[in-house]
Amino acid sequence: MTGRLARVEVRRYLARAGVRWLVIGMVAAVLVTGFAAWRSSRPPTEGDLAQAQATYELQKTNWEQFGAQLVADCRNTQEQARQRDPNADLACDQMAPTVEQFLPHRATFADAAQGWLSQVATFLLLLSLIVGATFVAAEFSTGAMSTWLTFEPRRGHVFGSKAVVVTLMTGIAALVVSGLAVGVFWAATAINHATGHTTGRTFTDLGSQSGRIAVATAGAALLGAALGFLTRHTAAVIAVVIGWLIAIDGIVLQALMDAPRWGAALNLQAWLSAGYEQTVGITGCITDSTGITGCNGTKLVITMTQAGLAIAALIAVVTALALVVFRRRDVA
């Protein structure tokens, strides 16, 4: 019966108009980001080259007058810095202006693809949350859930089949869309001959990132479905998530010194980025004999594993609560 329930839920998932539109939204997000990738990887125009040349000529004149002193000051500062860090390098020999310095930044696939994929991931997560919510909440608002329970009264089986299907189907869709995104970014930059120095590691990292995105979107869909069982309305699910991010992540946890590491948004970022590290506070500053002041900071480090466990625990708690409520509360 469980297998038949799952097959029925797969057909329902594929037949729901809202799900189809949200999948179209995922693809649209890829295409929009791909267009942005194409624009940012275009070669400089004649106007850009002329403006860069004019700016270079102006800076060249200034450099001929003050360049020697600037380099000397830089080397002096570098020597002071090396007393604290022997590897300090201020690139003093590369201070002379060049035309390339004044050209608009040109993105390449090798350097920017992971950032573009992260932008797509934001849309995928939001849409996956909505997919999970509407897949469940719509059945309460239309009365289909009451009808379905007359055929299958075991609520645990109904809950489990819906949760499994929405998690797996949405995760698979996100993985396919992430792969499509990588292909679109490659094509967009290849047209402009701006793929950059790509290696096997480049695509390995993108594949790993796509896998993490798929897992995160599957979790978002499951969370949306669980909240759908609790609130029975898609708009209410969105309100709960936004309220949590503002009130809990944005206010309560930020007010506590050690609590930010448990924020849902921060752990999600750490998961998608394969880790997170940031200096969150200054513990003390010391000025040495050369007059250089150095400050020690408290580092907040969240590994990918820690982030994954924290997010999984949050989703598990919400899902368990949703199951208990669904089994005990009247559907009507």
Secondary structure as the mmCIF struct_conf table of DSSP 4:
data_model
#
loop_
_struct_conf.conf_type_id
_struct_conf.id
_struct_conf.beg_label_comp_id
_struct_conf.beg_label_asym_id
_struct_conf.beg_label_seq_id
_struct_conf.end_label_comp_id
_struct_conf.end_label_asym_id
_struct_conf.end_label_seq_id
HELX_RH_AL_P HELX_RH_AL_P1 THR A 2 ALA A 15
HELX_RH_AL_P HELX_RH_AL_P2 ALA A 17 SER A 40
TURN_TY1_P TURN_TY1_P1 SER A 41 SER A 41
BEND BEND1 ARG A 42 ARG A 42
HELX_LH_PP_P HELX_LH_PP_P1 PRO A 43 THR A 45
HELX_RH_AL_P HELX_RH_AL_P3 GLU A 46 ARG A 82
TURN_TY1_P TURN_TY1_P2 GLN A 83 ARG A 84
TURN_TY1_P TURN_TY1_P3 PRO A 86 ASN A 87
HELX_RH_3T_P HELX_RH_3T_P1 CYS A 92 GLN A 94
BEND BEND2 ALA A 96 ALA A 96
HELX_RH_3T_P HELX_RH_3T_P2 VAL A 99 PHE A 102
BEND BEND3 LEU A 103 LEU A 103
HELX_LH_PP_P HELX_LH_PP_P2 PRO A 104 HIS A 105
HELX_RH_AL_P HELX_RH_AL_P4 PHE A 109 THR A 142
BEND BEND4 GLY A 143 GLY A 143
HELX_RH_AL_P HELX_RH_AL_P5 ALA A 144 PHE A 151
HELX_RH_AL_P HELX_RH_AL_P6 ARG A 155 ILE A 191
TURN_TY1_P TURN_TY1_P4 ASN A 192 HIS A 193
BEND BEND5 HIS A 197 HIS A 197
HELX_RH_AL_P HELX_RH_AL_P7 GLY A 200 THR A 231
BEND BEND6 ARG A 232 ARG A 232
HELX_RH_AL_P HELX_RH_AL_P8 THR A 234 GLY A 243
HELX_RH_PI_P HELX_RH_PI_P1 TRP A 244 VAL A 252
HELX_RH_AL_P HELX_RH_AL_P9 LEU A 253 ALA A 255
BEND BEND7 LEU A 256 ASP A 258
HELX_RH_3T_P HELX_RH_3T_P3 ALA A 259 TRP A 262
HELX_RH_AL_P HELX_RH_AL_P10 ALA A 264 LEU A 272
TURN_TY1_P TURN_TY1_P5 SER A 273 ALA A 274
STRN STRN1 TYR A 276 THR A 287
TURN_TY1_P TURN_TY1_P6 SER A 289 THR A 290
BEND BEND8 GLY A 291 GLY A 291
STRN STRN2 THR A 293 ILE A 302
HELX_RH_AL_P HELX_RH_AL_P11 MET A 304 ARG A 328
BEND BEND9 ARG A 329 ARG A 329
#
